[in-house]
Amino acid sequence: MQRSDQQNNSLHLWFRQVAEAMRDQDIDMQKLLEAKSVSVPVTEEMVKEVIWKPIQETMYGDKSTTKLETGEVSRIFDVLNRHFANSFNGLHVPFPSYEEQLNESITRGE
């Protein structure tokens, strides 16, 4: 379900109010970015946009996942899989098999 018009209006009003409150207290972007980090749960979209795409662009010069060749997908996965294992206590999420994709589609009712 998409957000309501009222939620959208409130969201943008809140953005404006936060910006005004920060300006009133002389908090600029430099101060904001230097402040303590905010703990945000990782989402599917973040994995794609913040983790996968920058590696892809560095390795192959393009951010569009639709233009990847099969070998490129495997090589990017290998780089990230190795990084996750080294940086996050052995974290390993195997690349999904065709069977797993089918099971996911069935589970979602697709």
C-alpha positions in Angstrom: 0.0 0.0 0.0 1.4 3.4 -1.0 1.5 6.3 1.4 -1.6 8.5 1.5 -1.6 12.1 0.2 -2.0 13.2 3.8 1.1 11.2 4.8 3.0 12.6 1.9 2.1 16.2 2.8 3.0 15.6 6.4 6.3 14.0 5.4 7.3 17.0 3.3 6.1 19.4 6.0 8.3 17.6 8.6 11.3 17.7 6.3 10.8 21.5 6.0 10.3 21.9 9.8 13.5 19.9 10.6 15.5 22.0 8.1 14.1 25.2 9.6 14.8 24.0 13.2 18.4 23.1 12.2 19.0 26.5 10.6 17.6 28.2 13.7 20.2 26.4 15.7 23.0 27.1 13.2 23.3 23.4 12.3 24.7 23.2 8.8 25.4 20.0 6.7 28.9 19.9 8.0 27.8 19.7 11.6 25.0 17.3 10.7 27.4 14.9 9.0 29.9 15.2 11.8 27.3 14.3 14.4 26.9 10.8 15.8 25.8 8.4 13.1 22.2 7.2 13.0 21.6 3.5 13.2 19.4 2.5 10.3 18.4 -1.0 9.5 19.6 -2.4 6.1 17.0 -2.7 3.4 16.9 -4.5 0.1 17.1 -1.1 -1.7 20.1 0.0 0.4 22.0 -3.2 -0.5 21.3 -2.5 -4.2 22.0 1.3 -4.3 24.6 1.7 -1.6 26.5 -1.5 -1.7 26.1 -3.3 -5.0 25.9 -0.4 -7.5 29.1 1.4 -6.4 31.1 -1.8 -6.7 29.5 -2.5 -10.0 30.3 1.0 -11.3 33.9 0.7 -10.0 34.4 -2.7 -11.7 32.5 -2.2 -14.9 31.8 1.6 -15.3 28.0 1.3 -15.3 25.4 1.6 -12.6 22.6 -0.1 -14.4 22.1 -3.7 -13.2 20.1 -4.5 -16.3 23.3 -4.1 -18.4 25.3 -6.7 -16.5 26.6 -9.8 -18.2 26.3 -13.2 -16.4 30.0 -13.3 -15.5 30.0 -9.8 -14.2 27.2 -10.6 -11.7 29.3 -13.5 -10.4 32.4 -11.4 -10.1 30.6 -8.6 -8.2 29.0 -11.2 -5.9 32.4 -12.7 -5.2 33.9 -9.3 -4.3 31.0 -8.5 -1.9 30.8 -12.0 -0.5 34.5 -11.9 0.4 34.1 -8.4 1.9 31.1 -9.4 4.0 32.9 -12.5 5.3 36.1 -10.5 6.2 34.3 -7.5 7.7 31.3 -9.0 9.4 32.3 -12.1 11.4 32.1 -14.6 8.5 28.8 -13.3 7.1 27.9 -15.4 4.0 24.7 -15.3 2.0 24.9 -17.7 -0.9 23.7 -16.5 -4.3 20.2 -17.8 -4.8 19.7 -20.9 -7.0 17.0 -21.2 -9.7 15.1 -23.5 -7.3 15.2 -20.8 -4.5 13.8 -18.3 -7.0 10.9 -20.6 -7.8 10.2 -21.2 -4.2 10.2 -17.5 -3.5 7.8 -16.9 -6.4 5.4 -19.6 -5.1 5.6 -18.2 -1.5 4.7 -14.7 -2.8 1.9 -16.1 -4.9 3.4 -15.0 -8.2 
